[in-house]
């Protein structure tokens, strides 16, 4: 583990170290209290937290405003386009039936003993372009259906699926949390993606299929008798264990069926969602759906590997790969591939595909504002001089930067319940420390913060209640299953980050 090295900085000093520490703690406390007790939106909480931090640090009002605005704009510019493009791919994956094709193909080819592993794989694949909440709404009805058909305990299949979504959400770009941490810490995205996958795979195996055995004993619960409406369309296909049958998709707004002709999305109550008709004439192929999802990750990985193996930055292959492996370009190419492969490939008209891509954008407005406000909070921390105090303290205490990043993220996660808020706040606090670290160490710092942001989800986390209600669990059962799984992901993932730090 690397130690922090102090360095000089030109940041203006507005107050003494003790006052700056108090400003940092009070700023964080305001964010936590406003989100958890006052139930204020995180976007507003981060704005007021930044104002409190700057005021206690005796920054001029104009300086506070300038710092927050700069951080807000820089973060939006570096992360916003990536989140938007990823949301477009995820929405088209839902509307085209591509997600259902992946599920039917994988589940239809495995036996009951391999279903936990299959669900972990499905969640990891589908979770790449989808936000966690959308992935839950998409996969949980399928988990309940599979559990009912196979008569397996619901946690046996549900935990691997939830672990796949959560691990990808916390550790692997293009999810908002990792992307924001990469932007704030100025980490190498390709290297972070490469290390993230190295950490994510064993973490998923341990916290998914393996942990599900223990959790099933602790929560031996069968699937609820009444299944949500979105799953009924898939019963014939799954009951027969084949890839045939109708295709469909479910998402944040419900589900849609497609046996050819027009299909209308339905909500959890089975009612049609107005204006949501989608016409599909055929089922998307498994290969087309898979390529559309993994293409951006593959391009970014190729870029990272090329940078490690081709040292000449002017080499033709390096120049080409540097362009197509740029996150914005990789995701843009994936959008165009998805347009034809799973949009037009499902029989949707050009206007329908375009409308589907557009419907992916409104849902990301909230996450974009929270992420950008987190960038503003981070910049206020830096400009107030808090970062220098933290650097000096960690140098004197000889504490690892990775451990500090994990602990800060854990604290914010426990207080606010939001993995995204925990990630961007922790990145803001330890950001000044990243300047003296190598590219590999900064990439690992992003992953350490991501692991900390997943620690022990409890009653102040919306994901906790989402899982509780979908699976029909009590609060105690949710803690023994979902909360335990999140903690295992956090601890195991961080342990793997520390091991990886010994060899890179």
N, C-alpha and C positions, 0 to 999 in steps of 0.2 A: 504494500500500500504506500502510495506516495505521500510525502509530507508537503505541507503548504509552505511556499517561500514568499516572504513579503517583498514588495517592490514599491518604488516611489510612484506617486500619482499627482496629477495636477488638479484633482477635485477640490473645490473650495471647502474650507472647514467652517461650518456654521455654528458648531457647538462642541463641547467637550465629549469625550468618549462615553461617559456615564449618561449624559443627556441624549446622545445619539442612540444608545442601546435602549433607553426608555422610550424614545420616539419609535424605534422599530417594534418593540413589544406592544406599545399602545396602538400603533397602526394595525398590527396583526389582530390584536384583541378587538378593535372596532370592527374589522372585517368579520371575525368569528361571531361576535355578538349580534351584529346586524343580520347575518345570514341565518343563524340558528335560533336566536331568541325573538328578534323583531320580524323575522321572516321576510326580510328585504331581499330583493333580487341581488344575486352576486355581482352583477354589473355595477349597481349603485353602491353596494357595500365596498367594492374595491376602489371606487372613486372617493368615497368618504374616508376610507382607510388611508388612501394616499394623502388626502388633505390633512388628516390628523397627524400623520407621520411628519409631513413637511412643517406643519405649524409647531409641533413640539420640538422639532429640530431647529426652530427659528429661521427657517428659510423664508425669504420674501415671497409674498403672494404671487408675484409675477414669475418667480423662479419655479414655484410649485406647479403653476399652470403650464409653464414651458416644458418642464420635465415630464409631466404626465402626458401632455400632447405629443411630445417627441416619441415617448415609449409607445403610446397608443398607435401612432402612425407607422412607426418602424415595424411593429409586430403585425399590424394588419397587412402591410406591404409584403412581408416575408412569408406569412403563413396563410393569409386569407385566400389567395388564389388556389393554394393546394387543398384547403378544406373544401372549397367550392367544387373543384373538379372531382374530388373523391366522393362528395355527396351526389353528384350527378351520376357517377358510375353506380353507386349503391342503389339509387332510386330506379335506374333503368334495369338493374339486376332484379329488383322486386317486380316491377311492372311487366317485364318480358317473360317471367316464369323461369328465368335462369337459375335462381336460388333453389327452386323446387326440383329442377332437373338434377342439380348437384346432389341434393338430399336423396332423391329416388335412386340415382345411380349407385351411390356409395352404400346406402342402407340396404338396397336390394341385392347386393353382392356379398353380404357378410352374414354370419350366423349370430345367434343371440349372445354367444360368448365374446364376440368381437364388437358388439354394438357400442360399448363405452368408448373404445378406441375409434370407431367410425364416427361417433358423434363429436369427439374431440377434433378429429380431422375436418369434419364438415364445418364446425364452428371456427376453426382456424382459417379455413379457406374463405368462407362467407364473411368472416369478421374483418378481413383486410380492408375492404372499402366502406364498411358500415360502422356507424356510431354504435356504442355498446347497447343503448336502449333500443335502437331499431333492430339490432341483432337478436336481442332477447325476445322482442315481440314476434320476430320472424321465426325463431327456432323453438321457443318453448312449446307452442301448440303441437309442433312435430314431435318433440320429446315426449309429451303426454300421450300422443297417439301411439308412438312406438312402444312406450312402456305398457300401455293397455293391451296392445296386440300381442306382445311377447310375455305379458304377465311378470315383467321384471320390476323391482322396486324403482320408483321414479328417480331417486337420488343416484342410482346406479348409472343411469343414462344422463340425468340432468346435470350432475356435477361436472362431468367431462365437457359438456356443451358450454356451460357457464364459464369454466376455466379457459376454454379456447377463446371465448369472446373477451374475457377480462385480461388475459395475458397479452393478446394482440393490442387491446385498448391501451395498456399501460407502457408497453415496451417497443412496439413496432410502428414506424411511420407507414402510411400517411395519417395516422390518428392525430387529433388535435393536440393532445398532451405531449407526446414525444416531439411532434413538429415544433411546438412552441418552445419547449426546452432547448431544442437544437438551435432555434433562432436566437433565443436569449443568451445562450452560452457560446454561440458562434461555433458550434460543433460541425464536424464533417458528416453530412447526412448519410452518404454511402457507407462510411465506416461505422456509424451508429446503427444503421440498418443491418449490416453484416454481423456486428457483435450482438445486436438485439435478437436476431434469429438464433444465434449460438446459445444465448441465454434462454430464449423463449421455448425452444423445443424440449429440453429436459425439464424445465419448470412446468410445462403443460403436462408432460407425462406423469410427473410426481403429484401435482396438484389436481390432475384430472382423473384418468382411469385408475391410478393407484390409490389416491386418496378416497375415491368414491367407494371403495370396498369398506373402509373404516366408517365413513359417513353413513353408508347404508345400514350398518349395524346400529349406529346411534339414532338414525331417523329411518326406521324400516317402514316407510310410507309407500302405499300404492298410488297409482295415478287416480285423480278424482274421477268419479263416475261420469259426470257431465263434462264433456270437452268443449273448449271454445269453438265457436262456429268456423273459424278459418281452417281447422284441421279436417273437417268432414270430407272435403273434396279429395283428400289423399288416401282415404281408407281403402278403396278398392285396389289401388296400386301397391300400397304397403302390405295389405293383407295377403296379396298374391306373391309378394316378394319379387316383383319384376319391375322393370323400368317403364312399363307401359302405363296406360291410363291417362287421365287428364292431368294437365300441368296447371300450376298456379303459384301465387306468391302471396305472402302476408307481410305486412310491415306496420309502420307506426299508425297508419290509418285504417288498417284492417287487412283484408285479403281479397284476392280476385281469382276467379276460375277461368279456365280456357280449354274448352274442348272444341275450339273452332268457333268463329263468329264473335259476338260481343260478350264481354264479361264485365260485370260491375262489382266494384269493391264493396265489401261488407264490413261493418264494424263488429265489435265484440258482442253486440246484442243481436247480430244477424241482420240488422237493417242496412239497406243500401246507402252508400255514401254518395250524395248528389254530385253530379259532374265528374264522376270518376270512371266512366266507362272506358275500357281498353279492349280493342279488337285484336285478337291474335289468331292466326290461321294454322299454326303448327307449333310443335314443341321445340324449344331451343336445344341444340345438341350439347352434350356434356363438355366436349372439347371447346366449343365456342364460349360457353359460360366460364370455363376455367381460364382460358386464355385472357378473356376480358378482365378478370380479377387479378391475375398474377402478373400481367404484363408490366405494369409500372414498377412493381417490386423487383422483377427480373432485370429490367433495364437499369435500375439504380444499383442493384447488386453487381451487374456486369461492369458498371462504371467504377464501383469501389474496387473490384478485383483488378481491373485494368490499371488503376492508379497505383496499386501495390506491385504490379508485375512489369509495367512499362514506365520506366523512369523518365524517358524523354517526353516532356510535355508537348513538344511540337511534332511528335510522330503522328502520321495520318490516322492510325487506328485510335490513338489517344484523343485526337481532336474531335473525331466523329463521336466516339463514345462519351466524351465530356459533354457534348451537346444533347444527345438523346438520353443520357443518364441524368441530366438535370431534372430535379423533381417536377417542376412545372411542365417541362417538355414531355417527360415520361407519362405523367397523368393526362396531359392533353392528347397524346397519341392513344392512350388507353380509352379515352372518351370516344374518339373517332372509330377505333376498332369495335368498341361496344355498340356504337350507333348502328353499324352494319351487321356485326356478328350476332348480337342478341336482340337488338331492336328490330331491324329489318328482317333478321333471321327468324324472328318469331311470327312474322306476318304483319307486324304493325306498320302503318303508313308513316311516311316521312314526318307529317305533322304530329302524329301521335308520339313518335319517338322524340321529336323536339319538345313536345309538351311534357313528356315524362322527364326529360333532362331538366326542364325548367322547374318541375315540381320538387326537385331535389334541393332547390336553393332556399325557399322560405324557411325550412326547418333548421338551417344552420345559422340563422340570424342571431339567435341567442348565444350559441357557442362562440361565434365570431366576436360578439361584443364582450363576452367574459374574457376570452383570450386576449383581446386587445387591451381591455382594462387592466388585466394582469401585467401586460407589458408596460403600461403606464405606472403601475405600482412599483414594478421592478426599477424603472428608470428613476423614480423619485427616491427609492432606496439608495441607488448608486449616487445620484447627484447630491443627496443630503450628507454623504460621507459614511453611511453605515457600513458599506462594504469594506472600507479600510479598517474599521474597528474589528470586524469579523476576521479579516486577514491577520491582523496583529494578534488577536486572541488565539486563533487556531495555530499560529506559528509558535506562540509561547506554550500552548498546551500540547503541541506535537500530535494533533488529531488528524486523522486521514480526511481528505476532502470528500472522499466517497462516503465515509461514515457520517460526516456532517450533513451532506446532501440528503442521505437517507433519513436521518433523524429529524431534520427540519420538515421534510415532506410528511413523515409519519405524524408529527405534531399537528401540522395544518390539516391533514386528512382526518385525524381524530376530532379536531375541533369543528371543521366546516362540513365534513361528510362528502366533499367534492374532490374527486381525483384530479380533475383539471385545475381547480383552484390551488390544490396542494402542489401540483407540478409547477405552475407558473410562479407561485409565490416563493417556493423553495429555490427555483432557478434564479429568481431575482435576488434572493438573499446571498446565495453562494456564487452568483455570477462573477463578481470581481475576482474570485479566487481562480477562475478558469484561465485567466490570462497567462499564468505561469506554468500551466500544464501542457503536456504534449497532446497531439491530436487524439491519440488512443485514450489518454486519461480523461479528456473532455468528453469523448464519446461514452466512456464508462460512467462518467458522472451523470450524464443524461439518463442512463439506464438505472443507476442507483436511485436517482430522484423518482423515476417512474415506478420502481419497486416500492419505494416508501409511500407513494401516493395511493397504493392499493391496500395498505395495511388496515385490517379489521374494520370492514364496513359495518356500521350499526344503525341505530334508529334515526340519525340525522342525514342519512344517505338515501336519496330517492331510489337507487338501485336495490336497497334492502327491502323496501316495501313492494317494489315491482316483482321481485323474486318471491316474496312471501305470498302475495295475492295470487300470482299465476300458479304456484304449486300448492296452494291451499295449506300453508304451514302456519303454525303458531309462531309467536315472537321467539320463544325458546328454541324451537326447531330451526328457525331461520338462522339464529346465532350459531347453533351446532352444525349447520351445513354451510350456508353461504358465507357467513362471517369467518368461520374457520378456514374455508377454502381461500378466501381473500388473504388471510393472514399467512397461510402456507405459501401462497404465490409470492407475497412480499418478502418473506424471510428466505425462502429457497432461492428466489431470483437474486436477491442481494448477495447471498452466499456465493452464487455462481459468478456474479460480477467481481467479487473479491478474488476468487480463484482465477478468473480470466485476467485480472490485473497483474497476476504474478507471471504471466507468460507473454503478454503483449507489450 
